[in-house]
């Protein structure tokens, strides 16, 4: 399991936290890591690309849906699955 916390003024006010599975093997239905690959930031292990995806793609779609996170979890899960460009029968690789 990989845990990342970031708090900084360069992306706005607040603290952002992400937790994803991390290891040699990724299950077929398991989330995969998206690392930045920038050797100068966290040794290439930064997750700003993933944070950006949440802020620019996933978040706006969920807000626009108007769903209630307390009562509409199945519909939210379906939206997330539809946004998942890696859902395919072949082994998945993160987009670089």
Secondary structure, 3 states (H helix, E strand, C coil): CEEEEEECHHHCCCEEEEEECCCCCCCCCCCCCCCCCCCCCHHHCCCHHHHHHHHHHHHHHHHHHCCCCCCCHHHHHHHHHHHCCCCCCCCCCCCC
